[in-house]
Amino acid sequence: MLELHDYVLSPEAYAVRLMLALLDVPYAALAVDAYPGNAEVPVLFDGETELRDAGLILTYLARAHAPDWLPPDHAADISQWLAFAALELSALNAARRVTVLGRPGDLDALRTKGRAALRRLDDHLTMRGFDGYNFIVGERASIADIAIFPAVALNHDCGIGLEDYPALNLWQRRIRALPRFIGMPGIPDYF
């Protein structure tokens, strides 16, 4: 059975929990002290295989359990959006750690970077909508959507609302409507 080293308030760990739920894959969760203990999360063990990094874990889970979440004809685009989640959206996660957990950091600079990432994503989703598509890549939800969703859904924790990002609000509703969707503490039930 898969074992997930987890911290309930980690957006990255939540992305993995969400993927496992959407795939209906059983796993054992081991809670770790990520804050303030600084333990790394998420970490997934599948027998002797040890995986770190949410994007890598999502890719592994899709390949092992549901390849339609990682369609080969969109693999390059999905990889770019996984990098976006890990790099550009990390500003939102860092700002959240500053505001919610009292971690050190330049909150104004992090919010500025976070807003730029949200603008880029909202513009992308708007253009996709004009072309008749509802998700970040391809015709249906992919691991790119799951990797990005936590930072967007938790952005209010760092003082950024989504009023200026209408495509993100519509996209969040579509993610929440996926079969077996689960939430996490801090993600509002509405949308």
N, C-alpha and C positions, 0 to 999 in steps of 0.2 A: 504494500500500500504506500502511496505517496505520503511524504511527511513535509509539512510546510512550517518553517520557522517564521512566526508571524508576530506582528504587533498591531493591535486592533485599530490604532489611530494612524498608521502609516498608509499614505495614499498608494504607494508602490505595492505594499502587501495586499491592500484592498483590490487592486487590479488583478492580482493573481487569484484571490478568493472569488472575485466576481467571475473570472474565466472558468475556474473550477466549477462554480455553481451553474453557469450557462451550459457547460459541457456535461453536467451531472456526473462528474468524476469524484468518487469518494477519496477522502484524504484524512490524515490525522494532523491536527494543528498543535504546534508546540509554541506557547506564548513565550516571548523573550522580552527582556527589558531594553527596548531600543532607546527610550528617552527617560531618564538621563543616562542609562547604562551604555549607550552607544553601540549596542549589538547590531550587526548588519541584518536587515530584513529587506525584502523577503529572501529566503534561501529555501530551495526545494530539493528534497532528496527523493530519488526514484531508484531504490536499491543502492547500488554503488555510485550512481550518477548524482553529482552535486551541482546545482545550478544557482548562480547569483545573478541579480539584475532582472527586474520585472520584464523588460522586453525580451530577453533571452528565454525566460521561463514561459512567457506567453507563446513564443515561437515553438518551443519544445512541446508544450501542451497541445497546440494546434496540430503539429506534425504527428504526434502520437495518438491523438484522440478525435480530431475533427479537422481534416485538411481543408475543408471548405472555408474555415476561418483564416486561412493563409493561401489564397488561390495563387498558383504559380504565375499566371499572367499579370498579377499585380504585386509580385514579390518585391520588386525594386521600390515601388511607391510606398508599400507598407514599411519597408526598411527605413525610408526617409522619414515617415511619420513616427516610427518608433524612436528614431534619433531626435526628432522634434520633442517628443514626450520627455525623453531623458535629458535633453539639453535646454531648449528654450522654455519649456513649461516648468523646469526645475526652479525657476525664479519664483513661481507661485508657491511651490512646495516649501521653498526656503523662507518666503515671506510668512507663510503659515506657521512655520516653526518659530519664527521671531514673535509673532503675535500670540499664538496659542501656548507655546511651550517656553517662552521667555529666552530663547536662544539668541546669541549675539548676531547682529547683521544690520546692514543699511536698508531699513525698511522702504524708504522712498525709492532707492535705486532698484530694489527687488520688485516693487510695485510697478515701476516704469517698464522694466523688462517684461513683467507679467502681462501688463496691458498690451504691449507690442505683440506678444505671443498670442494673446486672445484675439487681437485685431487680425492677425494673419490667419488664424484658424477660422474666425467668423467670415472673413472675406472668401476663403477657400470653400467653406460650406455654402455660402451664398451662391458662388459660381456653380458649384455642384448642383444646387437646387434649380438654377436656371436650366441646367442640362437634364433635369429630371431624376437626379440621384439624391438619396437621403443620407448617405454615410460618407465617411472620409475618403475611402478608396473602394472602387468596385460598385457592384449593384446591391450588396448587402453588407451587414456589419462584418468587420474583420477585427483582427487583434489590434490594429491601429486604433480603432474606436475604443477598445477596452483599455489600452495603455493611456489614452488621453483623457478619458472620462473622469477619473478621480480628481485630477488637478482642477478641471473645469468645475466640477460639482462642488468642490470645497473652496473655491476662490473667495467666497464671502468671508471666510475666516480671516483673511488678510486685508479685508476692507475694500475689496473690489466687487462691485455688483455687475450683473450681466445686462443691465438696462440698455446699454449701447451695443449689445451683441445679439440681435434677434435670431440669427441663424443658429447660434449656440443653444439658445433656449429650445428651439424646435428639435434640434439634434438630441439634446438631453432627454426630451420626452420619448424620442424613438428608442434610445438606449434603455430607458426605464421600462419600455413596453416589451423588451425581449423576454422570451419565456425563461423562467427561473432566475430573473434578475433579483439580486440582493442588494441591500443598502449597507451603510456603515454609519457609526456615530459621526455626526457633523454634517451629513448629507441630508438636506431637508426632504421630507416626504412629498412635497408638492412639486409640480411642474407638469 
